[in-house]
Amino acid sequence: MKKNMGTADIVIRLLVAAIIIGLYSFNVISGTIAVVLLVLGGIFVLTSLMNFCPLYLPFGISTRKKEKQ
């Protein structure tokens, strides 16, 4: 698994996940939409921790800076 996420991408995903958790905690969202958003937030956290997004692969996207040799 080659890392394909840059720092900005990781920070944005973690912020979105935190916002979703906050909205759920304060009962702003509930029901089916809350479950869907919490699952999405969980996926954001997991992909951020792994520095890898599987959806980037088919499109050849990488937000990671090129490493100097």
C-alpha distances in whole Angstrom, upper triangle without the diagonal:
4,6,9,12,15,17,20,17,16,20,21,19,21,24,24,23,26,28,28,28,31,33,32,34,37,37,37,35,35,35,33,31,31,28,26,26,25,22,21,21,19,17,17,17,14,12,14,13,9,9,7,10,9,13,12,10,14,16,14,14,13,15,14,16,16,16,20,20
4,6,9,12,15,18,16,15,19,20,19,20,23,24,23,26,28,28,29,31,33,33,34,37,38,37,35,36,36,34,32,32,30,28,27,26,24,22,22,21,18,17,17,15,12,13,13,10,9,7,10,10,13,11,10,13,14,12,12,10,12,10,13,13,13,16,17
4,6,9,11,14,12,12,15,17,15,17,20,20,20,23,25,25,26,28,30,30,32,34,35,35,33,34,35,32,30,30,28,26,25,24,22,20,20,19,16,15,15,13,10,10,11,8,5,5,8,10,12,10,10,14,15,12,11,8,9,8,10,11,11,15,17
4,7,10,12,10,10,14,15,14,16,19,19,19,22,24,24,25,28,29,30,31,34,34,33,31,33,33,31,29,28,27,25,23,23,22,19,19,18,15,14,15,14,10,10,12,10,6,5,7,9,10,8,8,12,12,9,7,5,6,5,9,10,12,15,17
4,7,8,6,7,10,11,10,12,15,16,16,18,20,21,22,24,26,27,28,30,31,30,29,30,31,29,27,26,26,23,21,21,20,17,16,16,14,12,12,12,9,8,10,9,5,6,7,10,11,9,11,14,13,12,9,6,5,5,9,11,13,17,19
4,6,5,6,9,10,11,13,14,16,17,19,20,22,23,25,26,28,29,31,32,31,30,32,33,31,29,28,27,25,23,23,22,19,18,19,16,14,14,14,11,9,12,11,8,9,11,14,15,12,14,18,16,14,11,8,5,4,7,10,12,15,18
4,5,5,6,9,10,11,12,14,15,16,18,20,21,22,24,26,27,29,30,29,29,31,32,31,28,27,27,25,23,22,22,19,17,18,17,13,13,15,12,9,11,12,9,12,13,17,17,15,18,21,19,18,14,11,8,7,9,13,14,17,20
4,5,5,6,9,10,11,12,14,15,16,18,20,21,23,24,26,27,29,27,26,29,31,30,26,25,26,24,21,21,21,18,17,18,17,13,14,16,13,10,13,14,11,13,14,17,17,15,18,21,19,18,14,12,8,9,11,14,16,19,23
4,6,5,6,9,10,11,12,14,16,17,19,20,21,23,24,26,27,26,25,27,28,27,24,23,23,21,18,19,18,15,14,15,14,10,11,13,10,8,11,12,9,10,10,14,13,12,15,18,16,15,12,10,7,9,11,15,17,20,23
4,6,5,6,9,10,11,12,14,16,17,18,20,21,22,24,26,25,24,26,27,26,23,22,22,20,18,17,17,14,12,13,12,8,8,10,8,5,8,10,7,10,10,14,14,14,16,19,18,18,14,12,10,10,13,16,18,21,24
4,5,5,6,9,10,10,12,14,15,16,18,20,21,22,24,23,23,25,27,26,23,22,22,21,18,17,18,15,13,14,14,10,10,13,11,8,11,13,11,13,14,17,18,17,20,23,21,21,17,15,12,13,15,18,20,23,26
4,5,5,6,9,10,11,12,14,15,16,18,20,21,23,21,20,23,25,24,21,20,20,19,15,16,16,13,11,14,13,9,10,13,12,9,13,15,13,14,13,17,16,16,19,22,20,20,16,15,12,14,16,20,22,25,28
4,5,5,6,9,10,11,12,14,15,17,18,20,21,20,19,21,22,21,18,17,17,16,13,13,13,10,8,10,9,5,7,10,9,7,10,12,11,12,11,14,14,14,18,20,19,19,16,15,13,14,17,21,22,26,29
4,5,5,6,9,10,11,12,14,15,16,18,20,19,18,21,22,22,19,17,17,16,13,12,13,11,8,9,10,7,6,9,10,7,9,12,12,14,13,17,17,17,20,23,22,22,19,18,15,16,19,22,24,27,30
4,5,5,6,9,10,10,12,14,15,16,18,17,17,20,22,22,19,17,18,17,13,13,15,13,9,12,13,9,9,13,13,11,13,16,15,17,16,20,19,20,23,25,24,24,21,20,17,18,21,24,26,29,32
4,5,5,6,9,10,11,12,14,15,17,15,14,17,19,18,15,14,15,14,10,10,12,10,7,10,11,8,9,13,13,11,14,17,16,17,15,18,18,18,22,24,23,24,20,20,17,19,22,26,27,31,34
4,5,5,6,9,10,11,12,14,15,15,14,16,17,17,14,12,13,12,9,8,10,8,4,7,9,6,7,10,11,10,12,15,15,16,15,18,18,19,22,24,24,24,22,21,19,20,23,27,28,32,34
4,5,5,6,9,10,10,12,14,14,14,16,18,18,16,13,15,15,11,10,12,11,8,10,12,10,9,13,14,13,14,17,17,19,18,21,21,22,25,28,27,28,25,23,21,22,25,28,30,33,36
4,5,5,6,9,10,11,12,11,11,14,17,17,14,12,14,14,10,10,13,12,9,12,14,12,12,16,17,15,17,20,20,21,20,23,22,23,27,28,28,29,25,25,22,24,27,30,32,35,38
4,5,5,6,9,10,11,10,9,11,13,13,11,8,10,10,7,7,10,9,7,10,12,11,11,15,16,15,17,20,20,21,19,22,21,23,26,27,27,28,25,25,23,25,28,31,33,36,39
4,6,5,6,9,10,10,10,11,14,14,12,9,11,12,9,7,10,11,8,9,13,12,11,14,16,16,17,20,21,22,21,23,23,25,28,29,29,30,28,27,25,26,29,33,34,37,40
4,5,5,6,9,9,9,12,15,16,14,11,13,15,11,10,14,14,11,13,16,15,14,18,20,18,20,23,23,25,24,26,26,27,31,32,32,33,30,29,27,28,31,34,36,39,42
4,6,5,6,5,6,9,12,14,11,9,12,13,10,10,14,14,12,14,17,16,16,19,21,20,22,25,25,26,25,27,26,28,31,32,32,33,30,30,28,30,33,36,38,41,44
4,5,5,6,5,7,10,12,10,7,9,11,9,8,12,13,11,13,16,16,16,19,21,21,22,25,25,26,25,26,26,28,31,32,32,34,31,31,29,31,34,37,39,42,45
4,5,8,9,10,13,15,14,10,12,15,13,11,15,16,13,15,18,18,17,20,22,22,22,26,27,28,27,29,29,31,33,35,35,36,34,33,31,32,35,39,40,43,46
4,6,8,10,13,16,15,12,14,17,14,14,17,18,16,18,21,20,20,23,25,24,25,29,29,30,29,31,31,33,36,37,37,38,35,35,33,34,37,41,42,45,48
4,5,6,10,13,12,9,12,15,13,13,16,17,16,18,21,21,21,24,26,25,27,30,30,31,30,31,31,33,36,37,37,38,36,36,34,36,39,42,44,47,50
4,7,10,13,11,9,13,14,12,13,16,17,15,18,21,20,21,24,25,25,27,29,30,30,28,30,29,31,34,35,35,37,34,34,32,34,37,40,42,46,49
4,7,9,7,5,9,11,9,10,13,14,13,16,18,18,19,22,23,23,25,28,28,28,26,28,27,29,32,33,32,34,32,32,31,33,36,39,41,45,48
4,7,6,5,8,10,10,10,13,14,14,16,19,19,20,22,24,25,26,29,30,29,27,28,27,30,33,33,34,36,34,34,33,35,38,41,43,47,49
4,6,5,7,9,10,11,13,15,15,17,19,20,21,23,25,26,27,29,30,30,27,28,27,30,32,33,33,36,34,34,34,36,39,42,44,48,50
4,5,5,6,9,10,11,12,14,15,17,18,20,21,23,24,26,27,28,27,25,25,24,27,29,29,30,33,31,32,32,34,37,40,42,46,48
4,5,5,6,8,10,10,12,14,15,16,18,20,21,22,24,26,26,26,23,24,22,25,28,28,28,31,29,30,29,31,35,38,40,43,46
4,5,5,6,9,10,10,12,14,15,16,18,20,21,22,24,25,25,23,24,23,25,28,29,29,31,29,30,29,31,34,37,39,43,45
4,5,5,6,9,10,10,12,14,15,17,18,20,21,23,24,23,21,22,21,24,27,27,28,30,28,29,28,30,34,37,38,42,44
4,6,5,6,9,10,11,12,14,16,17,18,20,21,22,21,19,19,18,21,23,24,25,27,25,26,26,28,31,34,36,40,42
4,5,5,6,9,10,10,12,14,15,16,18,20,21,20,18,19,18,20,23,24,24,26,24,24,24,26,29,32,34,38,40
4,5,5,6,9,10,10,12,14,15,17,18,20,19,18,19,19,21,24,25,26,27,25,25,24,26,29,32,34,37,40
4,5,5,6,9,10,11,12,14,15,17,18,17,15,16,16,19,21,22,23,25,23,23,23,25,28,31,32,36,38
4,5,5,6,9,10,11,12,14,15,16,15,13,14,13,16,19,20,20,22,20,20,20,22,25,28,30,34,36
4,5,5,6,9,10,10,12,14,15,15,14,15,15,17,20,22,22,23,21,20,19,21,24,27,29,33,35
4,5,5,6,9,10,11,12,14,14,13,15,15,18,20,22,23,23,21,21,20,21,25,28,29,32,35
4,5,5,6,8,10,11,12,11,10,11,12,14,16,18,19,20,18,18,18,19,23,25,26,30,32
4,6,5,6,9,10,10,10,9,11,12,13,16,18,18,19,17,16,15,16,20,23,24,28,30
4,6,5,6,9,10,11,11,13,15,16,18,21,21,21,19,18,17,17,20,23,24,28,30
4,5,5,6,9,9,9,11,13,15,16,19,20,20,18,17,17,17,20,23,23,27,29
4,5,5,6,5,6,8,10,11,13,16,17,16,14,13,13,14,17,19,20,24,26
4,5,5,7,8,11,13,13,15,18,19,18,15,13,12,12,16,18,19,23,25
4,6,8,10,13,15,16,17,21,21,20,18,16,15,14,17,19,20,23,25
4,5,8,11,13,13,14,18,19,18,16,14,14,13,16,18,18,21,23
4,7,10,12,11,13,16,17,15,13,10,10,9,12,14,15,19,21
4,6,9,8,9,13,14,12,11,9,10,10,13,15,16,20,21
4,5,6,7,10,11,11,9,9,10,11,15,17,18,22,24
4,5,6,8,10,10,10,11,13,14,18,19,20,24,26
4,6,7,8,9,9,10,12,15,18,19,22,25,27
4,6,6,6,5,7,9,11,15,16,18,22,24
4,5,5,6,8,12,13,16,16,18,22,23
4,6,8,11,14,16,19,19,21,25,26
4,5,9,12,14,17,17,20,23,25
4,7,10,12,14,14,17,20,21
4,7,9,12,12,15,19,21
4,5,8,9,12,16,18
4,7,9,12,15,18
4,6,9,12,15
4,6,9,12
4,6,9
4,6
4
